[in-house]
Amino acid sequence: MSIPGERCIRFCRPYRPARSTPIRTSDKTDPPQAAESAKPAVRLAASCRLPTRWGVFDLHGFEELASGREHVALTYGSVADGAPVLGRLHSECLTGDGLYSLRCDCGAQLESALAAIAAEGRGVLVYLRQEGRGIGLLNKIRAYSLQDAGADTVDANHQLGLPVDSRDYRVAAVMLEMLGIRSLRLMTNNPRKISALERSGIVVAERVPLQIVPNAYNAGYLRTKALRLGHLLGGQGLQGDEMWPGAGSG
């Protein structure tokens, strides 16, 4: 389903930049993550060049001073000129990003975002160490075990007594500001990222959908994200169970 002012990026398909279009967002689906509290103190520890299959990026390493948690940002081209920057906030997913799991869409989205940034000639990808929507790697494996038994991704977290999504994007806003970025054309299907960034002072000039082709292992997971977590994943005008027929829990 096409939405005015949006350009959809689909995994393994060519990306052509779209003109920035102002958007409006709602906060009503945002998690209660201290919207008005102070931003975390962050330091830029080091930067280097990072050659990839899509091109040579600049890799910037950041550290949260209070927790010691480390995050990185990859930039391509000039990003501090004040114009909206094509970008993505990507939360760590070892299984999807590094182990090529088909249970989620994370690895495919990461690769598609990097390819889109390189094609644009300018952009940023913020990689946040918030594994499993903030519950950590071992708890994610426990949640996967419950999903193997039939729970979906939301109910599995509830059964473990864990939040469904505890990610905090304030650190991403600080990292962007330190890189001289104040406005994004944000590649995301998650409205919560948009409103979280805007509360932290980052302008989201455009939402750029980032969709992949579902497979037999992640179709149910994507359907759950759309129906229960509010992700914008309408596929070819279909909604709900019609989006990915015959999918199991994920």
C-alpha positions in Angstrom: 0.0 0.0 0.0 1.5 3.3 -1.1 1.4 6.3 1.3 1.9 9.8 0.0 5.3 11.2 0.9 6.9 7.8 1.4 9.3 5.7 -0.8 9.5 2.0 0.0 12.8 0.2 0.1 12.4 -3.5 -0.6 15.2 -5.9 0.1 17.3 -7.0 -2.9 15.6 -4.4 -5.1 17.2 -1.2 -6.4 16.7 1.9 -4.3 16.1 5.4 -5.8 16.1 8.3 -3.4 12.8 10.1 -2.8 12.3 13.8 -2.2 11.8 14.6 1.5 8.2 15.1 2.5 7.1 16.4 6.0 5.2 13.9 8.1 3.2 14.0 11.3 3.4 11.3 14.0 1.5 10.3 17.1 2.9 9.5 20.5 0.1 7.3 21.6 1.8 4.0 20.8 5.2 5.0 22.4 6.6 2.9 25.2 6.9 4.7 28.6 10.6 5.4 28.3 11.2 8.6 30.2 10.3 10.9 27.3 11.2 14.1 29.1 14.2 12.8 31.1 17.7 13.9 30.4 19.6 12.5 27.5 22.4 10.1 28.4 26.0 11.3 28.5 27.9 9.8 25.6 31.4 10.2 24.3 32.8 9.6 20.8 35.7 7.1 21.5 37.2 6.6 18.0 36.5 6.7 14.3 37.9 4.8 11.4 37.2 3.8 7.7 35.1 0.6 7.2 35.2 -0.9 3.7 32.0 -3.0 3.0 30.5 -4.7 -0.1 28.4 -1.5 -0.6 31.2 1.0 -0.3 33.6 2.6 2.2 31.9 3.9 5.3 33.2 5.9 8.3 32.7 3.9 11.5 32.3 5.9 14.7 32.4 4.2 18.2 30.4 5.7 21.1 30.2 4.9 24.8 27.5 5.7 27.3 29.4 7.1 30.3 26.9 5.8 32.9 26.6 2.2 31.8 29.7 1.7 29.6 27.4 0.3 26.8 29.0 0.7 23.4 27.2 1.7 20.2 28.4 2.5 16.7 27.3 4.7 13.8 28.3 4.3 10.1 28.3 7.4 8.0 28.6 7.7 4.2 29.5 11.0 2.5 28.9 14.4 4.0 26.1 14.3 6.7 26.6 17.6 8.7 25.4 20.1 6.1 22.0 20.6 7.7 20.0 18.9 5.0 17.9 15.8 6.0 20.0 12.7 6.0 18.9 9.3 4.8 19.3 7.1 7.9 18.3 4.1 10.0 18.3 3.2 13.7 19.1 -0.5 13.9 19.0 -2.4 17.1 21.5 -5.2 17.5 20.3 -8.7 16.4 23.1 -11.2 16.6 20.9 -14.0 15.2 19.7 -12.0 12.3 22.6 -9.7 11.6 25.5 -12.1 12.2 24.1 -15.6 12.1 21.8 -15.1 9.1 18.6 -16.2 11.0 15.4 -16.3 8.9 13.2 -15.9 12.0 13.2 -12.1 11.8 13.8 -9.3 9.2 16.7 -7.7 10.9 19.6 -8.9 8.8 17.8 -8.2 5.6 16.9 -4.7 6.8 20.4 -4.0 7.8 21.8 -4.9 4.4 19.1 -3.1 2.6 19.7 0.1 4.6 23.4 0.0 4.0 22.8 -0.5 0.3 20.3 2.4 0.2 22.7 4.7 2.0 25.6 3.9 -0.4 23.2 4.3 -3.4 22.2 7.7 -2.1 25.8 8.7 -1.6 25.1 10.1 1.8 23.6 8.7 5.0 23.9 7.3 8.5 23.1 4.0 10.2 23.1 4.0 14.0 23.7 0.5 15.4 22.4 0.2 19.0 23.4 -2.5 21.4 19.8 -3.3 22.4 19.6 -7.0 21.6 16.1 -8.6 21.4 14.2 -5.3 21.7 16.2 -4.6 24.9 15.8 -8.0 26.7 19.3 -9.3 25.8 20.6 -12.3 23.9 19.9 -15.1 26.4 16.4 -13.9 27.1 15.8 -13.7 23.4 16.8 -17.3 23.1 14.4 -18.2 25.9 11.7 -16.2 24.1 12.5 -18.1 20.8 12.0 -21.4 22.7 8.5 -20.3 23.7 7.8 -19.3 20.2 8.9 -22.7 19.0 6.1 -24.0 21.3 3.5 -21.7 19.7 3.7 -18.3 21.4 4.1 -15.2 19.3 6.9 -12.6 20.0 4.7 -10.5 22.3 3.3 -13.3 24.4 6.7 -15.0 24.7 8.1 -11.9 26.4 5.0 -11.6 28.6 5.4 -15.3 29.7 9.0 -14.5 30.7 7.9 -11.5 32.7 9.8 -9.2 30.3 8.8 -6.0 28.5 7.7 -6.3 24.9 10.0 -3.5 23.8 12.3 -1.7 26.3 14.5 0.0 23.7 15.6 3.6 24.5 16.4 5.8 21.5 17.6 8.8 23.4 21.2 7.7 23.0 20.7 7.5 19.2 19.6 11.2 19.2 22.8 12.2 21.1 25.0 10.2 18.7 23.3 11.9 15.7 23.8 15.3 17.2 27.4 14.6 17.9 27.8 13.8 14.2 26.1 17.1 13.2 22.8 15.5 12.1 19.6 17.2 13.1 17.2 16.0 10.5 16.6 12.5 9.1 14.8 10.8 6.2 14.3 7.7 8.5 14.2 4.2 7.1 11.8 2.5 9.4 8.4 0.7 9.7 8.1 1.5 13.4 6.3 4.7 14.3 7.7 4.6 17.8 11.2 5.4 16.5 9.9 8.5 14.8 8.2 10.0 17.8 11.0 9.0 20.1 13.5 10.8 18.0 11.3 13.9 17.6 10.9 14.1 21.4 14.7 14.1 21.6 15.0 17.0 19.2 15.8 15.2 15.9 13.5 16.2 13.0 12.1 13.3 11.0 11.4 14.9 7.7 10.3 11.8 6.0 9.5 8.1 6.8 11.1 5.8 4.2 9.5 2.3 4.5 12.0 -0.5 4.7 10.3 -3.8 3.7 11.5 -7.2 2.9 9.8 -10.2 1.3 8.5 -12.5 4.1 9.6 -16.1 4.2 8.1 -19.2 5.8 10.0 -18.6 9.1 9.4 -14.9 9.7 5.9 -14.3 8.2 4.1 -14.9 11.5 6.6 -12.7 13.3 6.1 -9.8 10.8 2.3 -10.2 11.1 2.6 -10.0 14.9 4.6 -6.8 14.6 2.0 -5.3 12.3 -1.1 -6.3 14.3 0.2 -6.1 17.9 3.1 -3.7 17.8 1.8 -1.1 15.3 4.5 -1.6 12.7 3.6 -0.3 9.2 3.9 -3.4 7.2 0.9 -3.4 4.8 1.9 -5.6 1.9 0.4 -4.9 -1.5 -2.7 -3.4 0.0 -3.4 -6.4 2.3 -3.8 -6.2 6.0 -3.8 -8.6 8.9 -3.9 -12.4 8.2 -4.2 -11.6 4.5 -0.7 -10.1 4.4 1.1 -13.4 4.9 -1.3 -16.3 4.6 -0.4 -19.7 6.2 2.2 -18.2 8.6 2.8 -19.6 12.0 3.9 -17.9 15.2 7.1 -15.8 15.2 
